[in-house]
Amino acid sequence: MNSHPQLDERGKLKHLLSIEGLPPATLIEILDTARSFEQVARQDIKKVPHLQGKSVFNLFFEASTRTRTTFEIAAKRLSADVLNLNVSASSQSKGETLLDTVDNLSAMQADMFVVRHAESGAAHLIARHVGPGIHVINAGDGRHAHPTQALLDMYTIRHFKHRFDHLRVAIVGDVLHSRVARSQIHALTTLGVPEVRVIGPQTLIPRDVERLGVRVFHHMPQGLRDVDVVIMLRLQNERMNGALLPSRDEYFKFYGLTPDKLAHARPDAIVMHPGPMNRGVEIDSEVADGVQSVILQQVTFGIAVRMAVMSILAGKQERLP
């Protein structure tokens, strides 16, 4: 009996909860399927019938306009019925438990839950609880994982760099608190990137992060030397106001991506950011809006990647012509 929380007995994806533990073939299948869905955005009628008659519930227990919106667009382009629930403002405030909420929505014939929650493991809990035929996508849980963000980042990297097996990739910033960084590291190493670097102050780098197969740097010019991809992480406001950092200005001085720092990377290096950006804190506007930035393309690719994940979960991943 298959005990993998994300794969069924045939090794097919039944939930997307984290990148960790997924085989390379599963990630490649998602990226390849997403490439076919890119065409949908270029059509006059931006819809395909893959999820027609299916109900997708966006369960967001914490706010994230960009992620929720791209999931909604993706599901609607697949012809699904989409319901957005700001659960923190409704059932949870009435004392209803997480699983009570899921049970009630399941009784409304939900086919798929997209879950965003401040607590690590919330999506896994729901996936273990739902009945067969209901699929769960983790849209970010605590500090743990954000798998679709990592997948759209991998799609972006492959689009511009074509292959993974020759790259140096640097992830810069608050790795300690970042679910995005954890998912990115697992995805990059699973897809065969030979060198993954993390760069940041000691207070924002996990002590045991090397066990994930990365190299640690605390000096931006050294860490960015000859890299092909620079992924900047968002610095949350509570970090800026807390004891982990002296000030915004100090952080930008040493770890904000400026043209001078970017010059240490390869001339054709691309710059990425999961958004939303803090301009003048993590990244200089000249870089964010510059020729090496692919930040807006990440957003566009995110719709195709989330379409791919949902269609694969629903067993409707046939390629478009």
N, C-alpha and C positions, 0 to 999 in steps of 0.2 A: 504493500500500500504506500502510495506517495504521500509523504508528510510535508512536502515543500509548501509553504503558505501562499506562494504566488503561482505555482504551476499545477496543472491537473495531472492525471495518471499518464497522459500521453506526452507530458512535457510542454503542453501549450499554456500560454498565459491565461490565468483566470482572475487575478488581481494584480495591480501594480502598486506595491507598497514601498519598495525601496529598490535601488540599483544593486545593492549588496546581495550576492548570492545568485544573481541572474547570469546565465551563460552568455558568452559573447554572441552566439547565434540569435538569441532573443533580442538583444540590443540592435544587431544588424537588421533583423526583420522589421523592427519598428522604424529604423532610419530609412530602409528601402521603401517601406509602405508610405512613409511620409513624403518621400520624393514624388510618388504618384499623385498624392493629394495636393501638391503644390499647383498642379494644373487647374484644380477647381477654382482657385482664387482668380484665375485669368479668364474664366468663363463668364458669359453674360449672366447666366443663372448659376449662382455659386452654390449649387446643391447637388448631392448624390443621395440615393435612397437607402444607404447601407443600414441606418438605424431607424428607418421608417416604422412607426408603431411602437417604438421603445420609449421608455420614460427615464430621463436622466435627472437626478436630484443633486443640485449643487448645495452641499451642506457646509457652510462656512461659519465656523465658531469663532473665527477672528477675521478681521477685515483684510481684504486684498483685492482691490478693484481690478488690477491688471490680470491677475491669474484667473479670477472668476469670470471676467469678461471674455478672455480667450477660450476658456472651457465652454462658455455659453455659445460663442460664435462657432466653435468646432462642432459642438453637438447639433446645433441648428443646421449647419452645412451638411451634416450627415442625416438630416431630416428627422431627428429625434424631437420628442416633446420635452422641453426643459423647464424645470422649476427651480428657482433660486430661493433659498431659505437663509435668512439672517437669524440663525438659531439662537445666538447669544441674546438676542433682543426679544425672543418669543418663548419657546417651551422651556429653555433652560432657566429663564428668570422665574418661571412658575414652579420650579423644583423638579421638573421632569428630567430623568437621567438620560445619558447619552444613548443607551441601548433601548430605553423606552421610546425615544424619538425615532430611532431606526426601525423599531418594530411597527410603530404607527405608520411610517412612510412605506415600509415593506407591504403593509396591508393595503396600501393604495396602488399596488402593482408596480413598484419601483423596479427597474431593471439594472440600474447603475447608480452608485453613489460616488460623487467627487467630494472628498472630505478635506477640509482645512481645520486644524485644531492646534491650540497652543501647547497641548500636552503630547510629549513623545509617546508613540505607540497607539494613539487613538484610532488610526486607520486600521492597524493590525487587529485591534480589539473588535472593531466592526466587521472586518473580513471573517474573523473566526465565528462571528455570531449570525451573520446573514445566511439565508437558505441557499441551496444550490440554484444556480442560474442567475444569481445576483452578483454583480461585479463591483469591486471597490477600487477607486483610484485615490492615492494619497496626493493631495495638493499642497502638502507641507504640514509636518507635525513637529512641534517643539523645536529642539535643536537637532532632531534626528535625521530627517530626509526630505528631499523635494525632488522626486525622481523625474517628473516631466520637465522641470527646469533643466536638470542635467542632460536629459535627452535632447532638448532643443538646442542646448549649448553644443552637444556632440554633433548634431545635425549641421549647425552653423560652421563648426570647425571643419567637418568633412566637405561642406560645400565650397569653402575657400581654400582648403589645404589638400583635399582629395583623399589623403590617406592619413592613418594615425601612427604608422610604425616608424616614422622618421622625425617625430616632433619633440620639441621641448616646450612645455606649457607651464606658465607661472600663474598661481592663484594668489592674489594680493589682498591683505586686509585682515578682517576679524574672522579668522578661521575657527577660533575657539567656539563661537556662538552660532556659526553658520551651518544650517542644514543644507544649504545649497552647496557649500564647499565639500561637505562629506559626500554628497551624491556625485558631485563632479569628480572627486578623486577616485571613487569606486568605478565610475564610468570610464574615465581615462585609462586606468590601469587594466580594466577588463578588456578594453578595445586595443590594448597593446602599445599605448604611448610609452616610449622607452624612458622618458625623464619628466617627472612631474615635480614642480617646485612649489613650496608655499613661502610667502614673504610677509612679514609683519613684525610688530614689536613682540617681545617675549611674553607680555601679559595677554596677548591675543592669539597665541599659538598653543595648541594642546601639547602637553608634555610628551605624550607617546605617539604623536602623529607620524613619526618615521615608520612605525609598524605598518602603516598603510601603504608603504612603498614610495614615500616622497622625500625630497631633500628640503631642509629648512634653511632659510636665509633671513637675516634681520637687517640687511643692508640692501636697499633697492637697486643701486647700480650693479652690484655683484649678482643679485638674484635675477635681474632682467637680462644679463649678458647673453646675447645670442639666442634668446627664446623666440619661438615662432608664434606663440599665442599668449596674450596677457589678459587674464580674467580678473577684473576688479570686483571686490565684494562691497556691498553696501554697509556702511557703518551706521548702526542704529543710534538714535539720539541718546538713549540711556547710557551707552558706552561713552559718548562724548561728555556727558555730564557727571560721570562716575569717576571712581578712583583708578580705573584701568588706563586712562589716558590723561596727559596733562592739559591739553586744550585742542580745539579744532585746528588752530593755526600750526601748532607743533606737529600734529598728525599729518597735515597736508605738506608741511615742510619735508618730512622724512618719508612719508608713504603715499602721498597724493601723486597721481600719475600726471606728470607734466611733459611737455615736448623734450626737455633736457633729459629726463629719466628714460623716456621711451626710446631715445636715441641709442641706448645701450642694447636694445633688442635688435633683432634682424630687421633690415630695412623694409621687408615685406610682412612684418609681424602684424597680426590683427589684434584689435582691442575690443574686449567684450565687457558687459556689465549686466547682471540680472535685473537691475532696476528695482525701484526708482533710484535715480542717481542723486547724490549730494554733491552738486557742483562746487568746486572750491574746497572740498573736504577729501573725497576719494579721488576725484578726477578733475582736471582742468578743462574748462569749456573748449579750449583750442584742440584738445585731444578728443573729447567727447564728440565734437562736431567735425573732426578732421577726417582725412582720407583713409586713415587706417582703422577708423571706428566702424564696427559692424553691429552696433547696438540696436538700431532700428530694424535691421534685418533679423536679429534674434526674435524680436516681437512677431514679425511676419511669419517666420518659420515655426514659431510656437503653436500657431493655429494648426498647421499641417501635421505637426508631431502629435498634438493632442487628438486630432482626428484619427491618426494612425493607431494610437493606443486604444481608443474607444472602439474602433472597427475591429481590431484584432481580438479584444476581449469579447466582443459580440459574435466572433466567428465570421466576420464579413470583410476579411482582409484581401479579397481578390483585387488584383491590380487594375487600375483604370487603363483604358487604351491610350 
